[in-house]
């Protein structure tokens, strides 16, 4: 699971575990 901060929102696969900036 991962998340990418984009345009002030977090997008990723379902549950956010790590924020990659």
N, C-alpha and C positions, 0 to 999 in steps of 0.2 A: 504493500500500500504506500502511496506517495501523494504529495500535493504540491502544486506549483502556485505561488502567489502571482496573480496576474490582474492588473488593473484594480488593485485594492481588494480583490476577492480571492478566495482559495478554491482552486479547481483540482480535482484529482479523482482517484478511484474510491468512491464511497467514503469510507472512514479515513480521516486524516491522521496520519501517524507522524510524519515529518514534513516540515516546511522547507522547501528548497527555493532560495532566492538567487 
